[in-house]
Amino acid sequence: MAKEALYWKSLANNIVQCQLCPRLCTIKDKERGNCGVRENQKGKLFSVIYGKPASVAVDPIEKKPLYHFLPGEQTLSFGTAGCNLHCMYCQNWEISQCAPENIHSHDMLPKDIIKETESHKSRIISYTYSEPTIFYEYMYDTAILAKKQDIKNVMVSNGFICQQPLLEISPYIDAANIDFKGNNEFYKKITGAWLDPILETLITLKRKKVWIELTNLIIPTLNDSDKDIKWMVNWIAENLGPDVPIHFSAFWPMHKLSNLPSTSLKTLRKAGKIASKKLNYVYIGNIRDDKGSNTYCPSCKKLLIGRVGFFIIGENNIVDGKCKFCNEKIAGVWQ
C-alpha cells in the first residue's frame, strides 16, 4: 500500500524534495527518488512499500550481528524492496536493488508484524535485509506499537539518513548495527554515497544512548589496508569510545564485484589485531574462526560467551552485566 511519506517539502510545478536521506532527491510528478520506493503522486510524496515486506524471517539476534544485545534471543526480522545506497557487493541485491513491483511481497501492516513477533514468542523486531531508512514510515509505526508491547526494536542500517528523522525515531530504537564501510573515497566509488552523514549518525545514536555495534566488510584491494583499518579504529575510539563492538566481516564475490577474491582469515585476524589495540570488543564474522566470534573479558581475558556461527555454546559468564570471574563491567544490554 502507498502511504504519504514523512520528511519532504513541496516545490514548484508539482515537484517535491525528499528530506529523509542526505541525497535530498528532487522528484517530478509520477517519478521516484533514488531509493526506488518513494514516489511523487500529484505533488505529494508517498512510500509505495508501506506494509509490504519482501522478506520476513525469525533469526538469532547474533545474525544482525549484535553480540552484546540480549544474546541468545530470537528476533523477527523484515525488510522491503529498495535502498538508498548501491553497493557493488550487496549480498541482498535481489531485494535492495529491485523495484517493489518486480518482487514478491507480503501484506503485513505494523499490527501484523507485532502479532507475528508475539506468535514466535520473540521480544525483538529487527528492521533489516534492505535499508530501513527507505521504509521509514513502516519502521516508525511498527516501532511505536512494539514499544507499547515491551518489544525491543533493532535497526540494521547503512546510517545514511538525515538528522531530523533519525532524532525522531531514536527514542524507539533500542539497538543498531551500522555498516561502517570505509573511507569517503570507498563510499563514493563503491556505494554511490558519502561518509560524513554516516559519521554523524553514529555520533547521534551514541548520544541518544542507542546501543551500537558496527560491521566492517573487508574487501580485498578496496578497504583492507592497514591504513584503512587504523583510520577507522582511531575514529571509533575517539568519537564513540572503546566499548563499541566492531565486527570485521569476510567478503565473498557477489553482485558487481564477482571478480575479486574472498577475504582471507589472515586478513580478518590482522584487522582484529589492529582494532584490539584501541577497542575492547572485536569480532570476526562471515567465515569460520574458532575464537573470532567469542566474547572475552577486556580485563581478565577469560571467555564470557562462546559462539559457533550465530549460536551460543556453553554457559554465559556475564552476570548482571559483569564478568563472572573478575566483576569487570561488560558493555551491552544483557536483560
Kinemage of the C-alpha trace (Angstrom):
@kinemage 1
@onewidth
@group {chain A} dominant
@subgroup {mainchain}
@vectorlist {calphas} color= white
{ca met a 1} P 0.000 0.000 0.000
{ca ala a 2} L 1.070 3.588 -0.536
{ca lys a 3} L 1.243 5.903 2.448
{ca glu a 4} L 2.066 9.590 2.442
{ca ala a 5} L 5.701 9.953 3.363
{ca leu a 6} L 7.232 11.885 6.195
{ca tyr a 7} L 10.055 14.383 5.625
{ca trp a 8} L 9.503 16.082 2.288
{ca lys a 9} L 8.584 19.511 1.018
{ca ser a 10} L 6.691 20.903 -1.975
{ca leu a 11} L 8.487 22.754 -4.746
{ca ala a 12} L 7.072 24.492 -7.815
{ca asn a 13} L 5.228 22.651 -10.618
{ca asn a 14} L 4.164 19.652 -8.503
{ca ile a 15} L 7.816 18.790 -7.803
{ca val a 16} L 8.752 17.556 -4.311
{ca gln a 17} L 12.016 17.208 -2.435
{ca cys a 18} L 12.504 14.191 -0.190
{ca gln a 19} L 14.259 15.107 3.057
{ca leu a 20} L 14.677 11.656 4.552
{ca cys a 21} L 18.233 10.859 3.479
{ca pro a 22} L 21.159 13.103 2.502
{ca arg a 23} L 20.502 12.686 -1.217
{ca leu a 24} L 17.593 15.148 -0.864
{ca cys a 25} L 16.106 13.855 -4.102
{ca thr a 26} L 14.120 16.309 -6.214
{ca ile a 27} L 11.282 14.246 -7.682
{ca lys a 28} L 8.925 15.134 -10.514
{ca asp a 29} L 5.290 14.013 -10.654
{ca lys a 30} L 4.910 10.253 -11.256
{ca glu a 31} L 8.625 9.667 -10.638
{ca arg a 32} L 10.543 8.104 -7.744
{ca gly a 33} L 13.613 9.010 -5.774
{ca asn a 34} L 16.995 7.302 -5.865
{ca cys a 35} L 15.823 4.538 -3.496
{ca gly a 36} L 13.082 3.494 -5.922
{ca val a 37} L 10.300 3.338 -3.319
{ca arg a 38} L 9.322 6.964 -2.636
{ca glu a 39} L 7.056 8.336 -5.342
{ca asn a 40} L 5.665 11.749 -6.244
{ca gln a 41} L 1.913 11.414 -6.771
{ca lys a 42} L 0.381 14.716 -7.912
{ca gly a 43} L 2.705 16.833 -5.820
{ca lys a 44} L 2.732 14.646 -2.695
{ca leu a 45} L 5.420 12.152 -1.713
{ca phe a 46} L 4.320 8.605 -0.927
{ca ser a 47} L 6.062 5.478 0.347
{ca val a 48} L 4.973 2.683 -2.003
{ca ile a 49} L 6.288 -0.162 0.176
{ca tyr a 50} L 4.402 0.534 3.412
{ca gly a 51} L 3.193 -2.787 4.820
{ca lys a 52} L 4.903 -4.692 2.004
{ca pro a 53} L 7.889 -6.625 3.363
{ca ala a 54} L 9.789 -8.610 0.741
{ca ser a 55} L 11.416 -10.825 3.361
{ca val a 56} L 10.234 -11.917 6.815
{ca ala a 57} L 12.071 -14.441 8.993
{ca val a 58} L 12.995 -15.326 12.555
{ca asp a 59} L 16.752 -15.051 13.171
{ca pro a 60} L 19.156 -15.264 16.095
{ca ile a 61} L 19.966 -11.731 17.240
{ca glu a 62} L 23.619 -12.675 16.671
{ca lys a 63} L 22.933 -12.744 12.921
{ca lys a 64} L 22.330 -8.980 12.751
{ca pro a 65} L 25.165 -9.082 14.020
{ca leu a 66} L 24.611 -7.998 17.626
{ca tyr a 67} L 26.702 -9.820 20.227
{ca his a 68} L 26.159 -7.500 23.194
{ca phe a 69} L 22.389 -7.135 22.942
{ca leu a 70} L 20.237 -9.827 24.572
{ca pro a 71} L 22.459 -12.724 23.419
{ca gly a 72} L 20.681 -15.936 22.517
{ca glu a 73} L 17.349 -14.236 21.785
{ca gln a 74} L 15.394 -14.707 18.561
{ca thr a 75} L 14.243 -11.693 16.545
{ca leu a 76} L 11.540 -11.285 13.943
{ca ser a 77} L 13.355 -9.677 11.002
{ca phe a 78} L 11.869 -7.994 7.958
{ca gly a 79} L 12.731 -5.650 5.112
{ca thr a 80} L 11.223 -4.256 1.934
{ca ala a 81} L 12.473 -3.670 -1.595
{ca gly a 82} L 14.713 -0.656 -2.194
{ca cys a 83} L 17.833 1.020 -0.831
{ca asn a 84} L 19.424 4.478 -0.835
{ca leu a 85} L 22.897 3.009 -1.404
{ca his a 86} L 24.008 0.939 -4.378
{ca cys a 87} L 26.853 -1.146 -3.018
{ca met a 88} L 28.583 -3.069 -5.762
{ca tyr a 89} L 28.948 -6.084 -3.441
{ca cys a 90} L 25.447 -6.133 -1.875
{ca gln a 91} L 24.535 -9.617 -0.643
{ca asn a 92} L 20.810 -8.796 -0.726
{ca trp a 93} L 20.840 -7.039 -4.087
{ca glu a 94} L 17.832 -9.028 -5.346
{ca ile a 95} L 15.790 -7.140 -2.734
{ca ser a 96} L 17.643 -3.880 -2.223
{ca gln a 97} L 18.192 -3.031 -5.887
{ca cys a 98} L 14.784 -4.226 -7.076
{ca ala a 99} L 11.674 -2.168 -7.813
{ca pro a 100} L 8.886 -3.213 -5.424
{ca glu a 101} L 6.525 -4.165 -8.252
{ca asn a 102} L 9.126 -6.649 -9.532
{ca ile a 103} L 9.407 -8.709 -6.369
{ca his a 104} L 7.038 -10.830 -4.326
{ca ser a 105} L 5.996 -9.185 -1.071
{ca his a 106} L 3.779 -9.972 1.899
{ca asp a 107} L 0.848 -7.905 3.145
{ca met a 108} L 1.786 -7.102 6.731
{ca leu a 109} L 0.811 -3.876 8.440
{ca pro a 110} L 2.597 -2.855 11.663
{ca lys a 111} L -0.069 -4.574 13.792
{ca asp a 112} L 0.542 -7.781 11.825
{ca ile a 113} L 4.266 -7.568 12.471
{ca ile a 114} L 3.560 -7.305 16.200
{ca lys a 115} L 1.250 -10.341 16.096
{ca glu a 116} L 3.827 -12.349 14.147
{ca thr a 117} L 6.540 -11.411 16.637
{ca glu a 118} L 4.393 -12.472 19.568
{ca ser a 119} L 3.413 -15.728 17.840
{ca his a 120} L 7.100 -16.683 17.787
{ca lys a 121} L 7.453 -15.683 21.455
{ca ser a 122} L 10.125 -13.182 20.466
{ca arg a 123} L 10.709 -9.859 22.191
{ca ile a 124} L 12.755 -8.204 19.433
{ca ile a 125} L 11.901 -6.832 15.987
{ca ser a 126} L 14.751 -6.143 13.557
{ca tyr a 127} L 14.416 -3.779 10.596
{ca thr a 128} L 16.940 -5.283 8.190
{ca tyr a 129} L 17.678 -7.154 4.917
{ca ser a 130} L 17.445 -3.943 2.864
{ca glu a 131} L 17.860 -0.398 4.241
{ca pro a 132} L 15.233 0.501 6.887
{ca thr a 133} L 15.688 4.206 6.214
{ca ile a 134} L 13.791 3.859 2.954
{ca phe a 135} L 10.809 2.187 4.664
{ca tyr a 136} L 10.990 4.752 7.461
{ca glu a 137} L 7.223 5.237 7.942
{ca tyr a 138} L 6.674 1.477 8.167
{ca met a 139} L 9.527 1.101 10.649
{ca tyr a 140} L 8.408 4.108 12.680
{ca asp a 141} L 4.796 2.985 13.070
{ca thr a 142} L 5.860 -0.577 13.888
{ca ala a 143} L 8.444 0.572 16.425
{ca ile a 144} L 5.872 2.681 18.287
{ca leu a 145} L 3.491 -0.290 18.548
{ca ala a 146} L 6.365 -2.556 19.599
{ca lys a 147} L 7.346 -0.241 22.451
{ca lys a 148} L 3.792 -0.369 23.791
{ca gln a 149} L 4.046 -4.185 23.876
{ca asp a 150} L 7.508 -4.135 25.520
{ca ile a 151} L 9.104 -5.468 22.332
{ca lys a 152} L 12.611 -4.215 21.544
{ca asn a 153} L 13.462 -2.546 18.220
{ca val a 154} L 16.692 -3.125 16.313
{ca met a 155} L 17.788 -1.186 13.230
{ca val a 156} L 20.356 -2.738 10.889
{ca ser a 157} L 21.328 0.189 8.716
{ca asn a 158} L 23.874 1.867 6.481
{ca gly a 159} L 23.400 5.011 8.582
{ca phe a 160} L 22.757 7.226 5.538
{ca ile a 161} L 19.887 9.262 6.970
{ca cys a 162} L 19.191 12.924 7.718
{ca gln a 163} L 19.397 14.044 11.318
{ca gln a 164} L 15.788 15.061 11.919
{ca pro a 165} L 14.213 11.700 11.032
{ca leu a 166} L 16.985 9.951 12.946
{ca leu a 167} L 16.273 12.037 16.042
{ca glu a 168} L 12.554 11.352 15.649
{ca ile a 169} L 12.912 7.579 15.651
{ca ser a 170} L 15.837 7.225 18.088
{ca pro a 171} L 13.648 7.068 21.229
{ca tyr a 172} L 12.026 3.921 19.853
{ca ile a 173} L 15.222 2.142 18.755
{ca asp a 174} L 16.958 0.027 21.388
{ca ala a 175} L 19.949 -1.141 19.365
{ca ala a 176} L 21.505 -0.642 15.959
{ca asn a 177} L 24.148 -2.312 13.883
{ca ile a 178} L 25.554 0.250 11.474
{ca asp a 179} L 27.736 -0.594 8.496
{ca phe a 180} L 30.990 1.377 8.650
{ca lys a 181} L 32.151 0.537 5.160
{ca gly a 182} L 35.361 2.519 4.694
{ca asn a 183} L 36.693 5.975 3.975
{ca asn a 184} L 34.966 8.639 1.884
{ca glu a 185} L 36.684 7.545 -1.322
{ca phe a 186} L 35.407 3.997 -0.796
{ca tyr a 187} L 31.854 5.210 -0.225
{ca lys a 188} L 31.811 7.323 -3.369
{ca lys a 189} L 33.376 4.671 -5.595
{ca ile a 190} L 31.683 1.514 -4.308
{ca thr a 191} L 28.361 2.610 -2.772
{ca gly a 192} L 27.452 5.846 -4.551
{ca ala a 193} L 27.123 7.656 -1.208
{ca trp a 194} L 29.468 9.663 1.010
{ca leu a 195} L 30.836 9.262 4.517
{ca asp a 196} L 30.039 12.355 6.617
{ca pro a 197} L 26.326 11.591 7.188
{ca ile a 198} L 27.200 8.111 8.458
{ca leu a 199} L 29.684 9.511 10.964
{ca glu a 200} L 27.052 11.982 12.126
{ca thr a 201} L 24.537 9.150 12.511
{ca leu a 202} L 26.935 7.191 14.717
{ca ile a 203} L 27.589 10.157 16.978
{ca thr a 204} L 23.864 10.898 17.276
{ca leu a 205} L 22.941 7.293 18.127
{ca lys a 206} L 25.663 7.198 20.766
{ca arg a 207} L 24.448 10.489 22.241
{ca lys a 208} L 20.871 9.203 22.296
{ca lys a 209} L 22.006 6.097 24.179
{ca val a 210} L 21.026 3.613 21.460
{ca trp a 211} L 23.199 0.507 21.824
{ca ile a 212} L 25.539 0.457 18.794
{ca glu a 213} L 27.604 -2.247 17.159
{ca leu a 214} L 29.492 -1.760 13.903
{ca thr a 215} L 30.145 -4.002 10.920
{ca asn a 216} L 33.036 -3.516 8.522
{ca leu a 217} L 33.009 -5.796 5.484
{ca ile a 218} L 36.636 -6.104 4.411
{ca ile a 219} L 37.026 -6.298 0.626
{ca pro a 220} L 40.432 -7.241 -0.787
{ca thr a 221} L 42.175 -4.334 -2.596
{ca leu a 222} L 39.417 -1.837 -1.712
{ca asn a 223} L 39.364 -1.267 2.067
{ca asp a 224} L 41.722 -3.877 3.515
{ca ser a 225} L 44.954 -1.928 4.033
{ca asp a 226} L 46.436 -1.358 7.485
{ca lys a 227} L 45.980 2.360 6.877
{ca asp a 228} L 42.243 1.906 6.228
{ca ile a 229} L 41.741 -0.195 9.359
{ca lys a 230} L 43.809 2.087 11.614
{ca trp a 231} L 41.952 5.181 10.449
{ca met a 232} L 38.565 3.573 11.140
{ca val a 233} L 39.571 2.174 14.531
{ca asn a 234} L 41.024 5.506 15.635
{ca trp a 235} L 37.846 7.329 14.634
{ca ile a 236} L 35.699 4.863 16.573
{ca ala a 237} L 37.868 5.045 19.693
{ca glu a 238} L 37.991 8.842 19.665
{ca asn a 239} L 34.331 9.511 18.821
{ca leu a 240} L 32.374 6.551 20.173
{ca gly a 241} L 34.704 5.101 22.784
{ca pro a 242} L 36.475 1.746 23.199
{ca asp a 243} L 33.385 -0.224 24.247
{ca val a 244} L 31.571 -0.139 20.883
{ca pro a 245} L 31.906 -3.648 19.379
{ca ile a 246} L 33.133 -3.971 15.808
{ca his a 247} L 32.526 -6.977 13.562
{ca phe a 248} L 35.046 -7.499 10.755
{ca ser a 249} L 33.196 -9.485 8.126
{ca ala a 250} L 34.506 -11.570 5.227
{ca phe a 251} L 33.644 -10.554 1.670
{ca trp a 252} L 32.561 -13.225 -0.801
{ca pro a 253} L 32.437 -12.441 -4.551
{ca met a 254} L 28.941 -11.196 -5.300
{ca his a 255} L 26.780 -8.887 -7.425
{ca lys a 256} L 29.067 -6.488 -9.350
{ca leu a 257} L 32.294 -7.486 -7.567
{ca ser a 258} L 32.381 -11.146 -8.547
{ca asn a 259} L 35.860 -10.585 -9.981
{ca leu a 260} L 37.503 -10.023 -6.595
{ca pro a 261} L 38.816 -12.756 -4.283
{ca ser a 262} L 37.127 -13.548 -0.988
{ca thr a 263} L 38.606 -12.182 2.233
{ca ser a 264} L 41.146 -14.451 3.892
{ca leu a 265} L 41.016 -15.354 7.548
{ca lys a 266} L 44.545 -13.974 7.821
{ca thr a 267} L 43.371 -10.537 6.672
{ca leu a 268} L 40.471 -10.544 9.127
{ca arg a 269} L 42.699 -11.577 12.006
{ca lys a 270} L 45.162 -8.834 11.115
{ca ala a 271} L 42.337 -6.277 11.201
{ca gly a 272} L 41.210 -7.698 14.527
{ca lys a 273} L 44.692 -7.387 15.966
{ca ile a 274} L 44.926 -3.742 14.883
{ca ala a 275} L 41.491 -2.951 16.329
{ca ser a 276} L 42.180 -4.727 19.627
{ca lys a 277} L 44.830 -2.143 20.464
{ca lys a 278} L 42.136 0.526 20.785
{ca leu a 279} L 38.796 -1.309 21.129
{ca asn a 280} L 37.641 -3.758 23.789
{ca tyr a 281} L 35.296 -5.951 21.750
{ca val a 282} L 36.454 -7.088 18.319
{ca tyr a 283} L 34.832 -9.892 16.327
{ca ile a 284} L 35.427 -11.780 13.087
{ca gly a 285} L 32.429 -12.997 11.102
{ca asn a 286} L 31.094 -14.487 7.874
{ca ile a 287} L 33.926 -17.019 7.991
{ca arg a 288} L 34.752 -19.937 10.292
{ca asp a 289} L 37.106 -18.898 13.085
{ca asp a 290} L 37.244 -20.853 16.325
{ca lys a 291} L 37.683 -17.799 18.551
{ca gly a 292} L 36.658 -14.842 16.406
{ca ser a 293} L 33.017 -14.881 17.500
{ca asn a 294} L 33.683 -15.292 21.223
{ca thr a 295} L 33.280 -12.552 23.814
{ca tyr a 296} L 36.184 -12.192 26.244
{ca cys a 297} L 36.519 -10.015 29.316
{ca pro a 298} L 38.683 -6.996 28.443
{ca ser a 299} L 40.145 -7.097 31.954
{ca cys a 300} L 40.881 -10.717 32.926
{ca lys a 301} L 40.651 -12.051 29.306
{ca lys a 302} L 38.551 -15.049 30.294
{ca leu a 303} L 35.861 -16.433 27.992
{ca leu a 304} L 32.458 -14.915 28.692
{ca ile a 305} L 30.350 -16.121 25.750
{ca gly a 306} L 31.412 -18.831 23.321
{ca arg a 307} L 29.852 -18.932 19.859
{ca val a 308} L 29.873 -21.168 16.804
{ca gly a 309} L 28.399 -19.295 13.895
{ca phe a 310} L 25.413 -17.397 15.259
{ca phe a 311} L 24.777 -19.770 18.137
{ca ile a 312} L 25.960 -19.643 21.747
{ca ile a 313} L 27.753 -22.686 23.124
{ca gly a 314} L 28.415 -23.298 26.802
{ca glu a 315} L 27.257 -21.008 29.562
{ca asn a 316} L 27.025 -17.231 29.529
{ca asn a 317} L 29.542 -15.940 32.069
{ca ile a 318} L 28.154 -12.412 32.119
{ca val a 319} L 26.173 -11.995 35.330
{ca asp a 320} L 24.239 -8.781 35.976
{ca gly a 321} L 26.232 -7.110 33.214
{ca lys a 322} L 29.587 -8.028 34.752
{ca cys a 323} L 32.318 -10.595 34.239
{ca lys a 324} L 31.592 -13.616 36.429
{ca phe a 325} L 35.301 -14.020 37.162
{ca cys a 326} L 36.640 -10.521 37.926
{ca asn a 327} L 33.491 -8.377 38.237
{ca glu a 328} L 34.507 -6.108 35.317
{ca lys a 329} L 31.509 -4.294 33.815
{ca ile a 330} L 30.824 -5.594 30.297
{ca ala a 331} L 29.324 -3.049 27.913
{ca gly a 332} L 25.997 -4.102 26.421
{ca val a 333} L 22.330 -4.816 27.039
{ca trp a 334} L 22.061 -8.134 28.810
{ca gln a 335} L 18.475 -8.357 30.075
